[in-house]
Amino acid sequence: MVNLEPAPEQLEVAELARELGVEVLAPAAREAEAARAVPENVWKTLFATGLTVPVPEELGGSGIGDTATLMIALENLAYGDPGITLAAFSSGAAALLLARHGGSDHAALVRSLITEPGTRAAVALYEPQGRGASEFATTIEVTGDEVRVRGRKVAVAFGAEADPLIVVGVEQSAGGVRAVLVPRTAPGLTVTPHGGSLALEAMAPATVAFDTAVPVSNLLDASGLLNTIGRIRLAVAAIAVGTGQRAVDYAAQYATERVAFGRPIASFQGVSFPLAEAQMRMAESRLEIAESAARLDDDAAEDVSRAVGYAGEVAAEATRAAVQTLGGHGFIAEHPVELWYRSAAALSTLDFDPVCSSFQAAL
Amino acid sequence: MSLSFTMSKPLRDYTNSLRDWSVAQIRPHAREADTRHSFPENWAEILDTSPVPLGRHDKGGLDPVPEFEDGHWVSKLSFYEAISYGDLWGLFAIGGGIGHLVVDAMGSPWQVEKWYQPVVEGGSVTGFALTEPHFGSDTSQVATTATRDGDGWVLNGTKIFCSNGANAEYVVVFATVDKSLGAKGINAFVVPKGTPGFVVGKVNEHKMGIRSWNTSELLFDNCRIPEENVLGWSEGEIKPRSSGQGGALGALGYNRPNIAAMSVGVTQASLDLTTGLLDEQKAGFSPHRWSLVQNELTAMNHVLARSRRVALKAQALLDGGKPDRSAAAVAKAYAPQSCERIIRRCMQLLGPEGTSEELLLEKWYRDVKIMDIFEGSGQIQRIIVGRGLMGRVVG
């Protein structure tokens, strides 16, 4: 049966996340970018809500249990600031993977990721040049009682401090995707902080090269792993849409106040149509994300690449329309629009897959 | 003569030299220029390394760009693209602002002699102050006032986004003598550096891109200037003193295709860099994925070729004595917006490392955004093209 009506709990989550986003995250956005870290008080506030640590009660947490609601939460947090949202979720994603696929050995770690705001874990997931999970070059091979991990991951959150890292790769002998817990102290880790990026600095991303071996008990259960990875990847789409929505709302407000040629510029179709079109694409994208989330929640086979790729473009173009609406004011740091423009572009590079999108000229 | 889209050999040789030089000498300082929000300290020495003349403002006419049979404005396109291919800061360092070009276009002969000649001969920098906090495209909204005071004028108001404003020898300031006259009440005033009441509010705005380009906020607080500093102004348009090359229309309208060329320069650099990096990692791609990547790169190169053609068309018309505002607007609207997408796609193809400061792609992505905003935003260019079109339909 079709049901596109958000449940009351989802509306509550949306409202809470939006409020946090606007009142707590947004004011800290510039500081987080400059410091390349989420300010401590912001992190604690966000952590306490559990919105970004999606470990449900049945797995020992108190966070959001389903992907559909998680996407709503992340979109609305990103409405405040995408950088902080992504940073917070990066640690939460590690907790989610461990909670869903870890054994009893990992229960204590999950506990600390849920209860200790000071912990930072991360998932080493993305590889360059848009390699999706099926084409990962990182290998995870079991030999006897040890697991050999070799590869290179980019955009690893808190690369310089996250512990442990959950590395996702391919087990070539069995042909499937695996995830393994790699403690920071493991030999053979080479961490290269990105050292300044276009945006999303709050998560202090790094490139991490692995050539290491860990005990076989560090291997996570592979059953349903792609589903969980799908949830984590889809989060980037939700964060992108939240970013785009914020930019469009801001620009729309500006357009109703800014007067040129005798009237508010919002009354010119050349100004309102690009924003309206951005709004249309975001409406489409949001539904695409919601359907993907619903399928993941049903444990149906779901490749999120297309939804992620589309949301990335939609947000990049929405923030562009916003900058263009503000003109020169959109280009200076006095307005947050330039930050969103950079953030949306950076988000669109995280998990890009040329298989899902071909280049189109603007005109 | 049959149609040709090929530049003459002398022009190609010249711009190839420029381009190689810009990559070798300008690009290595690109990150520094971005970080310090200013040109490198030794910018003049860096420009000294050029093997060919650059037309540097600070050389006072002793470094003229050669003229080519391809035409003045057509040649300029290649010039702009070649330098931008290294990095945009080089271009900004070479130029000396446009205030004196406005004087040349609008001033009386003695005003030109007093303010234009010394600038081009002495190599100083001038500013042009039109935009205010509450308006950009709609120039009839000038709120800076010029009030009669005996035999002079007193200026009051705030100007923003004034290129070179903080270090200019003088700034040409647009102010209204009577708001009830709308655009007709707006006059241009030459305000020399150091005039009491002329205060630099901000030397350089904190911008997303083209950070090395000084974009100043200027405050005029009971700033008194003599009658002789008033230039002419009417109908919201600068009227050129003559229709020849140079002049204020050259600085404004004629410059629009050059902006397309700047976009193309930075974007071609992005595309070439990305192609090189991807090529190095070809072995890691499945054949299917690699062919998709190649399709992407090809499609983007085609867009740059289209951008070059529309800019070329506009400037060829100009050189041929048939300037066409619509053609210039097509170039200005077409190239920058597509260039943004190309650089973004380059970063996407490389993945998150493509956005790292280790590479210049992220800087060029920030830089290129301005090209669709300044000197007539994309929206304004569409209005110009639309008016040309509808005008023709309506008759």
Interface residues (C-beta under 8 A of the other chain):
Chain A: Y126 E127 P128 Q129 G130 R131 E135 A137 V154 A155 H194 G195 G196 S197 L198 A199 L200 P205 T207 R258 V259 A260 F261 F268 G270 V271 G312 A316 R320 V323 Q324 G327 G328 G330 F331 I332 A333 E334 E338 Y341 R342 A345 A346 S348 T349 L350 F352 P354 V355 S358 F359 Q360 A361 A362 L363
Chain B: T131 H134 F135 G136 S137 D138 S140 Q141 I160 F161 E205 H206 K207 M208 G209 L278 Q281 G284 F285 S286 H288 R289 L292 V293 N295 E296 A299 M300 V303 R306 A333 Y334 Q337 S338 E340 R341 I342 R344 R345 M347 Q348 L349 L350 G351 P352 E353 G354 T355 S356 E357 E358 E362 Y365 R366 K369 I370 D372 I373 F374 S377 G378 Q379 R382 I383
